[in-house]
Amino acid sequence: MIRVLIADDHPVVRQGLRTFLDLQDDLDVVGEAADGAEALALVESLAPDVLLLDLRMPVLDGPGTLARLAGREGGPRVLVLTSVGDPEDVAPALRAGAAGFLYKDVEPGTLVQAIRTVHGGQVLLAPEAAGAVLSAAPVAPDAPAGGAPADPAAPVPPRRGAGPVAPLTGRERQVLALIAAGRSNREIARELAVAEKTVKTHVSNVLMKLGVQDRTQAALYAVRHGLA
């Protein structure tokens, strides 16, 4: 049974979500919160597996709630469910630890599957949210601001609050940043002045080390861990 906590400042939204989710055999709505502060208190007392979190709430908003949860061990998986359409909200939410990002016009069945997906350890985004992340991801420069060339053999240091980062080399990190920017293998090869076959090898290594299936999942990983 997946224990779900709903955090939204609109009572009608909370009641509608509870009514539908309680119909699912594998979901149990254990509580409701009207703001982020109440959500944090209920996380402590109810130990939910998944937190459905609105971004715009009084007292403590969604981003503030994510920031507080980031420092806690064994907290719930957070699925952002919001009516806010600003694409700039997506990447910060992922970096802060959200495991999913959906909009409130989502089909009920899709929401149920999303809860199961994030509870299973995966990251899930609405198509519009994924597009916003990929289109906004900047390309990491080949050299740091000080002008020294990047060391292709240097491992990537972990980012605080984002969980462990796969041990990518400097060159693999460059390739990952370019993947997140939507570049093709040919474009990456041109950018890095290497053969396209070499790029394919780097891409395969990146996917394997990150434990992801495709370039889109790799790009989302990059954004969430501050690598793009």
N, C-alpha and C positions, 0 to 999 in steps of 0.2 A: 504493500500500500504506500502510495506517495503522499506525504503530508504537505499540504499547500497552505500558504498564508497569503492573503490578499491585502495589498496596501494601496488604497485609492481614496481621495477625499470626497468622492461622490457616492452617497449611500445607494442610489439606484444602480450604479455600476457594480458595486460590491455585491449587492443582492442578486443581480442578474448573473454575475459570474458564479457565485456560490450555488445558485439554483441549478445551473447547467452542469457545473463540475461535480456536484454531489450525485449526479446521475451516473457517473462513470464508476465502474466496479473497482478500478485501481487507484482512484483519487479520493482523498479525504481532506476537505477544507477545514483546517483546525482553528482558524481565526481570521479576523478582519481588523485592519488598522486604517484610521482616517488620516494619518500623517506619518512622516518618517520616524519621528521620535517614538510614537506608539508601536510602529513596526519593529524597531530595535528592541523594545521591551518585550514584545511578544516572541521575537526570535529567541530571546533568552529563556522565556518561560515555556514555550511550546515546542521548540526545536523542530521547525518545519524543514522539509527537504528542499522545497522550492518556494521562493518568494516572488509573487507577481507584483511588480513595482511600477507605479505611475511616476512620471518625472516631475510633474507640477503638483505639489502639495504644500499646505501651510506648515508652519512650525519648523519642519525639516523636510526639504525636498528630496527627490530621487537621487540626484548626484551626491547630496550630502549623506544620504543613507548609505549609498554604495561606498563612500569614503570611510564611514564608520565601520562598515562590515569588513572592509579590506584588511583591517588589522586583527581580525578575530580568527581563531582556529576552528575548523569544523563547522563553519556557517553554512547557510542554505545556498543552493544555486539560485541565482537571481535572473529572472526573466522580465525584462522591461516591457510593459504593456502601456502604451501611451497614445494620446490623440495628437501630440505635438508633432508637426511635420517638418521641423527644422532639421535638415540633414547634418548640421554641425553637432547635433546632440549625440549622434550614434557612436563615433569613435571615442569620445571621452567616456561614455558609459562602458564601452568594452574595455578600455584601458583601466577603468576603475574596478573591473571585475565582473561585469554583467556577462552571463552566459548566453543571453539571447536578447533580441530586440524586435518587438512586434508592435503593430498599430492596432487600435481598438476596432477597426473595421475588418479585422481578421475573421475568417470563417470559424465558427465554433469548433468544428472537427479539427481544423488546423491548429487551433490553440491547444487543444487536448494533446495532439501529437507533439507539439512544441514542448509542452511540460514534460512529457515522457522523454523527449530527446535531450533536453538540458539536464534532466535528472540522471540520464545515462552517461553524462560526462561530455557531451558534444556541445558545440556552439551553433546557434541557429539564428538567422536574421531574416526579416522580411525582405523580399526582393528589392524594394525601394531603399531599405537601410543598407543592404549589401552594396548596391550601386553607389550610394552616397559615400561609403567607406572607401571603395576602390577608386572612385573619381577624385577623392580628396587626398589620397595618400601621396605624400611628397616622395621624391626620389632621394635616397641617401647619397651624399657626395662621396666620391672615391677617396677623398682626403679630409682629415679633420680640419677645424678652423685654423689651427696653428700652421698649416701648410705642410706638415710632414706626411709622406705617403702612407696610405693604409697598409697594414701588414696582412697579406693574404692568409697567413697561418695563424693569426691571432684569434683566440676564441672570443665569443660574444659574452660580455659580462651579464649576469642576471639583472633584471629590472625589479626594483622593490615593489611589492604589492601585486605583481602580475604572475606570481608562481614561477617555477623553475623554467629557464630558457634552454632550449636544446643547444648542445655544444657546436655551433656553427663556426666555420672558419671565417676570416674576414672577407674572403672572396665569395663564400656562400651567402654571407650577410648582404653583400652588394647585389648578388643575384636575387635574393629574396626581396630587397627593397624595389628592384626594378620589376619583379613580378607584381608586387603590390601596386606599382604605378601603371600596370596594364600593358607592359611591354612584351612583345613576342620574343621567341628565342633569337630570331634574326636581329631584332633591334637591340637585344641585350648583348649579342656578340659584337655588334657595331659599337655600342657604347663602351664596352670593356676591351675592345681591340683583341678579341680572341676568336677562335673558330667556333662556328655554330655547334659542331659536335661536342666541343668542350662545354658549351653552355648546357646542352642537353644532359651531359653527365652531372654538372653542378645542380641542375634542376632536380634530377632523379635523387641525388644525395640529399638535397634540401627536403624534399617530400618524405623521404625515408626517415631522416632524423627528426622531423617534426611530427611524424606519425599521422600525416594527412593524406587524403586521396587525390587531391587535384590542386590546381593553381589558385582557385578561389579560396579554398580553405587555408592555403599557405598565406595568401594575402591578408586574410582576416587574423591569422595568428600573428603576422607581422605588426598589424595595427594594434592588436590587444597588448602585445609585449613591447611596444615602443620601438620596433625595429624598422618602421617605415615612416 
